[in-house]
Amino acid sequence: MAAIDSVACAWIAGIALACVYAWPVGIAFAFALPLIGSACYWRRAWPSVTALGLVWGAVAVSDVESQRLPSCADGVVAIVDGRVVGLPESDASAARFEFDIDAPIRVPRCGALSAARLRLTWFGAPPIDTGEGWQLEVRLRALRNYRNPGGFDYLAWASEHGIDGAGTVRRGVRTAPQAPSLDAVRAAIGGRLDAVGGHHSALYRALTIGDGGRLGSATWAQFRATGTIHVLVISGLHISIAAGFGALVGMGLWRATPISLRGTADHYPAIVAGIVTATMYAALAGFGLPVQRAWLMSMAALLWWGIGRELGLVRLMLVVVALVLGLTPRALLDSSLWLSVAAVAVLLGYFAPRRGVRRCSGLLRAQVAMFVGLLPVLVAGVGQFSWVAPLANLFAVPLVSLVLVPIMLVALPCLWLAPGIATSLYRVAEVAADILFGWLAELTVVGGAQALTAGSALATIVALATAGAILLPIGLIARALLCFGLVTWFSSDRQPVAFGAARVTMLDVGQGLAMIVDTAHERLLYDAGPRFPSGFDLGETAVVPALRATGEARLDLMMISHADSDHAGGADAVRRLVRVRAVLAGEAESAAGCRRGDAWQWSGVLFRVLAPDARTDGNAASCVLHIQARDGAALLPGDIDASSERRLLVNRIGADLLVAPHHGSRSSSSQAFLDAVAPAVIAVSAGHRNRFGHPHPDVLARYAAVASTIFVTAQDGALRWDSGRPNVAQSAFETVDD
């Protein structure tokens, strides 16, 4: 048994070294050869296993990097042949789908690219089914993260799902009909579920075939805010439920057979039935890499329950982690793997020494134990935790586990064999789902996900030890003191702003604008980022997470400079997900209009609106905001052009921080305007390789002549500027992992 432990640990350690430090294959071989030599000399297996792990991890990292579309492919139009995979998502404007490529893409500037799978959008697309062959003309796009506080790591998500690049389809020709595949079966089931109807049909698809694409953004936000997103689509929880459900059914059927026909113990048929049920359920979810990991862990738990208890569950979990990393070495960098392992460890560590725990109190204790035990892991790995998660999960997990998922499993064959029974079952599910969504809506009002930071690695280790001590059978007073100590190890990422000072955070929202302005007690949002025709909303995916990551998720004022979608597109999402006390807007329709002369003071900081001074529209209607703090000033001019800049010269417009007018367009940033402002820092919000060429080279040359620092979000990510250090700007996402 000890040999199993040493081999598994050596394998995990080798993969960890290669993945964490992103070693090339050559360096991995250089370290592997001495290890293999020592293994031969000392006649030990673990150095050789470590060497194999090093090489395998390095190969996996290099494969991911080599297949990803490089930036030289951005904007290139290429002809690609392949097949549609997964479940396409379609609405009135566009279809979005994943496309497996048959042959390398040839790009003149890059050579032959080995990208295997693209995530494509096709506006005005014809009907598209999974498994169809197509020849497509695609404008390629390399994958890129928006680098913001609290930002979503899109590159890690894409690696997890095997996506190497993205693009927009210009035209295409179908080359082959739909081929029989697992995805075709899933699509057929999805069609039956849509025919059932009901206002929770999207939830049925999510829980039955793992298709969360039709769940609205508000639903995702609600589950994320309450820490219950793990119950929304097929995951380890659901596959474990399916395995347990299958095991119970198998055991019941076996016990119902005559004794004379039984040739083995009850648990062997239960294990077989559980494995079959869990495997079929995982197949319905598409058997992607995250599902494969969940399936492996569920199989390990089932086998341990039936035939492997002498191995010890801890040893079995170690072996499972080793198998998971062998399948996908980069899973080591995925927080969901370690959250799953930590959850099992917490429950085992807490309940193993306790006997006779009542079921009702056991559910409550389990949620409290998970809250305490996973708090350090979530803060270190994800950067946020929902304080209402224990209460939300106390209700949501049993409802999903004992009601919704079993109904989905039973109703699925009834869709074909007994449609009437299936309809009745889904009506029961409607009631349960209404209760679930109502409960979570109430908790969302009480409190949502809060951003926390662990500080240093030492603080994380101490917090883990403190959480472990809390879960031990100790006295109430000692536990309360330890809980207080645990909370003090973490703090909000928002650093306090002094009275009379201001902090400006310019977010990386591509070709758009969104800025958070903090004073000692107030928050202002200037513009809300773009929303694209595809439905991708930077207000929801970048602005709201940044608000939560840098302080309270509330706004005393949201100012929308003008109505262009790159400035106002995300406003609706912000108003839906964040408490907003007031709104001012240029080109105001549903909000009060901002006008020259408006002024107010917050915590010793003066805010003045310098334009527009007359009824106008378009870029000339931009609200120009001047912020005067005690030690520095900032000017936020929206998309004004050179003529509007000339009208501003009658005002006192000097500022240490200037936000580049109109993203650095050549039609703005006149020399007279720059001389009047005399900024030390100029911040440009522009999209990576945007089609407008912003910021224009001529404008950058003028900026370089007047400013000591030029900050461009496309290259530098989000910016943070403090009035206490008016001549300095720094990256705003360094303190929160992206």
N, C-alpha and C positions, 0 to 999 in steps of 0.2 A: 504493500500500500504506500509506503514512503516513496518508493520509486515513482509511482504515479504522480505524487505531489511534486517531486523534484523535476520531473520531465515537463509537467504542465506549467510550473512556474518558470522554468528555463525558456520554454516556447513563448510564453507571454512576455517575458523580459526581452527576448530578442526582437520580437515584433515591436514592442514599445520603443526600444532604442531607435529602430529604423524609422518609425512613423513620427515620433515626437520631434526628432531632429531632421527629418526628411533627408536621410542619407541617400546619396546616389548608389547605384548598384556596385560601382567600383570600390567605394569606401567600405560598403558592407562586406565585400569579399576580402578587403584588406584586414578587417577585424575578424572575419570568420576563420581565416586560415590558421592564425595562432590558436584559436579556440579548438579547432579540430585537432591540431597537433597536441594540445594539452589533454584532450580527451583520449587520444591514442596512448599518451605517455602514462596518464594516471588511471586509465581504464575506467573512465566514468562516462556516463551517457549524457549528462546534462550540458557539458560544454558544446558537444556536437549539436544538441537540440537548440541551444542558444544561437549557434552559428546559422543553423537552418532558418530559425526565426528571423535573424537579421537579414539574411538574403531575401527571404520571402516577403518581408515587410518592405524592403527597399524596392523589390520588383513591383509590388502593388502600388507604391507611391509613384514610381516612375511611369507606370502604365497610365495612371490617372492623369498625370501632368502631360504626358505625350499625346494623349487622345483629345485633350481639351482644345477647343478652337483657340488659336493665338489671336492677339489683337490685330495682326496684319490682315486678318480675314474680315474685320469689321467693315460692313457696307458693301462687300463684294457680292456680286450676283453669280450664282453657280447653279448648274443643273445636277440634281441628285436623283438617284433611283433607289427605291427601297419599299418598305411596307409600313403601314400604320400599326402601331402596337399600343397596348393599353386600351383605355376607354376614352374616346374623343369627347370633348366638351364643346357643346354648340349652343349659341344663342342667336338672337335676331341679327347681330352684326358680324359675328366671326365664329370660326371653329378653332379650337386649340387642341393639339394632339402631339403625341410623341412618334417619331419616325426613325426606324432603323435603316441605316444606309448599307447598300449592297457592296459598294466599291469606294475606295478613297476619293475624297473631293480634291480636285486639282484647282489651285488658286495661283495665278501667275506670281504674286508677290511672296507667296508662302511655300510653294511647291505642293506636293501631295500630302493632304491632311488625313490622318487616320481616325477622325471622329466617327464613332459608331452610332450615336443616337442624338437626334436634335429635338428640341422642344419648339414646335412651329405654331404660328398664328396665321390664319388665312381669312381675310375679310371677304365677305360675300361668297363664302365657299359653297360648292355643291354638297350634296349629302356624302358624308364620309363614314365608312364603317371600319372597325378594327379588322386587321388581317388583309386589307386591300393593298395591292401593289400600285404605286404611282411613280410617274416621272414628274418632278417638280422644279420649277424655276424659283430659287430662294435667294432672298437678300440675307446674307449671314450676319450673325451678331455674336461676338465673344461674350462669355458669361462674366459678370462683374457684380461685386457687392456694392450696395450703397453703404458707405462707411459713416455710421451715426451712432451716438450713444443708444444702447438698447437695441441696436439694429439686428435684423434677421440675417444669419449667415447663409446666403443663397448658394454660395459656392459649395459649402459643406452639404447642403441639401441636395444639390445637383449631383455631387459625387456619390451620395448615398443611393440615388435613384438611377445612376448610370447615365446621366445626361451630360453630354460633352459640349453642347453649344445650343444656340437658339437662332431664330430667323423668322422672316415674314415671307409667306408664299405669294408670288406675283401671279402665277398661272400654273396649271398642271394638267396632266393627262393620265387617266386610269389605265394601268397596264396589265392588271390581273384582278380577277374577282376575289371576293372574300375567301380566305383559306380557313379550313377548320383549325381551331386553336382554343386554348383555355380562355383567352380574352373574348372569343366569339361566344362561348358559353356564358361568360359573365355578362356580355352585352345582351344576350337573349333574356337572362334573368332580370337585368335592369329594365328591359322593355316590359316584362310582366309586372314588375313592381310599379312602374309608371302607370300601367293600366289600372292598378288597384285604386289609385287616386288617394285623396286625403291630403291634408295640409302638412303632413310629416313624411311624405313619400321620399324626400331627399334623405331623411334620417334612416329610412328603411334601406335605401341603397348603401348608405355608409356602413350600417351594421351588418348587412348581408353580403355585399361584394366589395366592401372597402373603398367605395367611390364617394369621396367627400367633395368632389368638384361642384356639386349642385347645392351644397350648403352655403347659405349666404354669408357675407362677411360679418354681419351682425351676430350670427350664430357662432362663428369661430371666435369672435371677440368676447362673447359672453362666456363661453367655456374656458377660454384662455384666462380671463379675469378671475374666474372662480377656481382655477386649478383643477378642472375636470376634463381637460381636453383629451386625456387618455381614454375616456369612455366613448369618444365620439366616432372613431373609426376602428377598424379591426386592428388590435394590438395584442400584446402578451396577455392582457386581462381577458379579452374575448376568446382567444384561442385556448386559454386555460379553462375558461367556462365551458367551451365546446368539448374539451377533453374530459372534464368532469361530468358533463351532461351525458356524453357518450358512454363513459364508464358506468354511470348509474343505470342507464338503459340496458347496457350489456349485462350487468350483474342481475338486473331484474328479469331479463329474458332467460338468462341461464338458470336462475332459481325457479323459473316457471316450468322448466322442462322436467320430465320425470327423472327421479333419482337414478334409475337404471341406465339412463342415457348419459349421465354426467361422468366424465372421465378425468376431471381435473378440479382444482380448487376454484372458488368463485372469482378470485381476483384476476386469474389469467384471462378469461373471456372479457372481464371488465377492462383490462389493459388493452387488449386488442381492439375492443369497441371504441375506447377513448382515443387510441392512436388513429384509427380510421376516421373518426368524426373530426378530430383536430386537423388532420391532414386535408380532408375535404374542405374544411372551413378556411384553412390557410390558402388552399388552391383558389377558392372563391375570391380571396383578397388579392390574387395575382401572384402570390409567392415571390414578392419582391424581397430585397435584402433585409429590410426591417422585419418583415413577416417571417422570413426564414429564421432570424435570430429568436423571435418570439416562439416559433414552433419548436426549435431546438430546446429552449428552456422548458417549455411545457412538456415535451417528451421526457426530458430528464426528470422532472418532478413526478411524472406518471410512472416511469420505470423505477424510480426510487421508492415510491409508495408500494409498488407491487413486488419487486424482486431484488431491489438493490439497497435495502436499508443498512446492510452490514458495511457498505462502502462509506456511509456517512454523507449527509446532504451537503455539508460544506465541501467535501472532496469532490462530490459529483458536480457542484456548481463551478468549482475550479476547472474541472475537465470540460464542462460546457463552454465556459468562457474561452478556453483554449481552442475548442472546436469552432466557435464563432469567429475568433480572430484568424483562424486558419482559412475560413471561408471568405471573410472580408477583413483584412488586416486594418484598413482605415477606420473600422468600427471602433477601434481603440480611442479615436478622437471624438466619437459621438457620445454626447452626454446621456442619450436615452439608454444606451447599454449599461452604463454605470448606475443610472437611476434604477433600472430593473434589478441589477445585482444588489444595490444598496437596500432596495425595498424588501427583497427576500431576506437579506442579512438582518435588517431591523426586526422584521416579524419573528424570525427564528430566535434572535438574541433576546427579544422581549418575552415571548410566550413559552420558549422551551423550558425555563425553570419554574413556570407557573402552572399549576394544575387546578382543575376544578373551576375555571373561569366561566361564569354564566355567559350565555350567548349574547344577550342584549348588551351587557357591560363589556363583553369581549369586542363587539363591533366598535363601541365608543373608544375603548382602549386602543384598538388597532389603529384608528384614525389619529388619535393623539400621538401614539408611538411613531406613526409614519410622519406626522408633522414635525416632531422633534428630531427624529433621526435623519430625515431627508433635508431639513433646513440647511445645514452646512453644505451638503452635496449640491443642492439646487443653487444656492448663492454662489458657490465656487464655479459651478459648471454652466449655469444658465443666467445668473445675475439677477434673478427676481424670484419672488415667492408670493403666493396669495395667502393672506392671513385668514381668509374665510374658507380656505381649502378643506380643513378638517370637517367643518360643518356641512359644506357642500358635498364632499365625498361620503360622509356618513349616510346621506340619503341617496345620492346619485349612484354609488357603486352597487348597493343591494338592488335598487330599482332596475338598473341595467343588467346586472348579473342574474337576478332571479326572475325577472319579468320580460324585459325587452329581448335580450339575446335568446332565451329559450323559445319565445314566440317566433323569432326570426327563423330558428332552426326547424321548428315544427311546421311553420307555415310554408316554408320553401317548397317541399315536395307537394304540398297541397295546392300550390299554384297550378299544377298540371293534373293532379289526381282528384282533387276535391276543391274546385275554386270557391264554392260557397263557404266551406270551412275556413279557407284562407282569408276570405273577406272578413269573416267574423273575428278571426284572430287579429287581423290588422286594425279592426275597430277597437279592440281591447288595447292594442298597442297605442292607438291614438290617445286614449284616456291617460295611459301611463306617461306618454311623452308630454302631454299638456301639463300634467302635474310636475314633471321634471323641469320643463322650461319655465314654468311659473315659479318654482322654488329657486332656480338659479337667477331669475330676473330680480327677485327680492334681494338675494345675497349680493348681486352686482351693485345694487344701490348702496348697500351697507359698506362695501369695500371691495376693491379689485386687486389685481396683481401689483405688488410694490417692488420697485427696483432696490436692491441691496448690493453692497460690495463687501467682499471678504477681507479686503486689505492685502495682507501678505500671505505667503504660503504657510508661515508659522501660525498666523491667526486661524487659517483654515484647519490646520492640524489640531490646534488647541480646541477649536469649536467642535470638531469631530469627537475628541476625547470627552469634552463636556457633555455633548449630546448622549454619548454612550453611558456616561455616569448617571445622567438623568433617568435613563431607562432601567437602571439597576434597582433592585428592591430595597430602597433606602427610605429614610424618614421624610415626612412632608416638608418640614422646614428646610432640610438640606436640599431637597429637590427644588423648592421655590428659589433658594439662593442660586442654585446652579442654572435655573431657567433665566434668572436675571442676568447672570454672567454670560449666558449664551447669546442673549439679545444684544448685550453691549459689544460683542465681538463684531457685530455687523452694523452698518450705518447706511443711511441713504447716500447715494452718490452725489447728491446736491451739496456743494460746499456753501456755507452761509454767505450771503451778500451783505456787506456793511451798509449802515444807513448813509445815504448820500452817494452810494455807488451803484453801478449798473453792470450787468453781465449780458453780453450778446452771444448767442449761439446760432451760427448759420449752419443749417443742415444740408447734407448732401442729398439733393432730390433730383439730380439730373438737370435737364433743361427746364428749370423752374426756380421757384424761390420759396423758402420757408425759414423764418428766423424767430427764435425764442429770446425774449428780453426779460430778465429777472432783476427786480430791485429787492430791497430787504424784506418786503412783505407782499409784493404784487408780481403778477406774471402777465406778459403780453405776447401774443403771437402775431407776427407781421407776415402775412401770406401763409398759405397752407399747402403748397406743393401742387404738382399736377395730378390729374386723373386722366388715364388714357382711354381711347375708345374700346380697347380690349377689356376694360373693367378694372385694370390694375390701378390702384389708388394709393399714391404716396402719402396722402393725408392719413390713411389708415395704417399703412405698413411702415412708414418712416416717422411722420410727425407725432402721432399719438404715442408710439413706443419711446420716442425721445423725450416727450413730456414726462412720461412715467419714470424714465431712467434718470432724469435730472432734477426731479422734485415732485411736487404734488400734481396730480392729473386734473388740474383746473386752470381756468384762465379768467383773469379779471377783464381782459379785453382781447378780442380777435380783430385785427385790422387787415382787411383785404385791399391791397393797393388798387387793383382794378379787375375787370371781369374776365381777362384772358385765362384760359383753362390752366396754363402753367403756373398761375398764381392763385387762382380761386378754385381749381378742380377738387382739391382735398378738403375744402371747407365744410361740406356736408358731413363727411366722415368725422371730422374733428368735433363738430357740434353734436353728433350722435353719440360719440364715445367719451367726451370730456365735458365737464361742467364749464359752461361759458356764460359769464355774467352779461357781457355786452358785445356788440359787433359794430364796427365802423367800416365803411367800404366806399371806394371810388366806383362810379357807375352803379350806385346803390339801387337795388330793386326791393329786396326783402330785409334790408338793414339800413340803419341811419347813415347818411352820407357824410364823409369827412370833408371839411372845407378849411381853407386858409384862415388862420386866426384861432382855430381850436387849440386849447392848451390846458394842461392839468399837471399836477405835481403829485408824485408818489414817493414816499419815504425819502424826501430830500432831493429827488431827481425831477427835472423839468422836462416835460414832453410838449413839443410844439408841432402843429401841422402847418407846413409852409406852402402847400399846394394840394389840390387845384384851387384857384381863386374864382373860377366861373364854371358854369354848367358846360361840360364837354364830355367826350367819350374817347375810347381807345386808350393808347398809351399815355396821351396827354392828361387823362383823368386820374393818373396815378396819385395816390396819397403819398406825399413826401413828409417823412417824419424825422424831426431833429430831436436827439436825446442829449440833454446837458446834465452830466453828473458832476460831482464835486471836483474830480481830478481829470476828467476826460469827456469827450463828446463823440457821438456817432451820428451819421447821416444815412437814412434809408430812403432812396429816391424812386424806388419802383422801376418802371420802364420809361421814364421821361426821355425825350430826345433833346437835341441841342437847342431848339427854340424854347422849350420849357426851361432848360437850364439857364438861359439868358434872363428869363423872368425871375428866376430865383436870386439873381445877383444883388437885388435890392435888399435882401435879408442878410442877417448874420448867420452864415452857413459854415463857418469854420468847424472842422471835426477831425479827430484823431483817427477814427475809423470811417471809411467810406465804402458803402456797398456799391459795386460797379453798376451804374445805370444800364438797364436793358441788357444785362448779362455780358457787358463788354462789347456791345455792338458799335460799329463804326459810326452810326448815326447819333451816338451819344458821347459823353466824356470829352466835351470840347476843352481846349486848353485853358480858356478863360475860367471855365467852371472849376477845373482841377486846381488852378492857381488860387481861386477864392477859397476853396475848401482846405487846401494844403494838408492832405491827410498823411499820416505816418504809415497807416495800414490800409490797403485796398483789398477787399474780398470780392471775388467773382464767383457767382453761382451759375455754373454752366454744365451741360451734359457732356459725357465722354464722347469725343469724336462727333459732336452734334452737327447736323446738316447745315447750320447757319454759319459755322466757322467762328463761333464765339469762344473766347474773347479774340477779337481781331488783332492781328500782329501790329498794326499801326497804333491801336489803342494800348496794347501792352507796352509799346515803346514809350508812349506818353506817361503811362503809369510809372514805368521805371525811372522816369526823369523827376517825378515828384514824390514818390513814396519809397520808404525803406524796405517795406515788405509787401509782396503781392501773393495773395492766397487764392488758389483756384480749386473749387471743390472737386472737379473732375480728376485732379491729380492728388489733392491733399486730403480729401474727405471733409468731414464737418469741421468748422472753425469755432474756437472760443476766444472771446475778447473781453477783458475786464477793464473797467474804467480806472481802477487803481494802478494798472500798468498800461497806460494808453498807447505806448509805442510797440507793444508786443502782442502777437497773436499766436495761438498754439492749436494743435489738433484737439478736437473735442471728443474723439472716440478712443483716445489712449487709455482713459480711466475705466472704460466699460468695454468688455470684449464684444466684438462685432459678430 
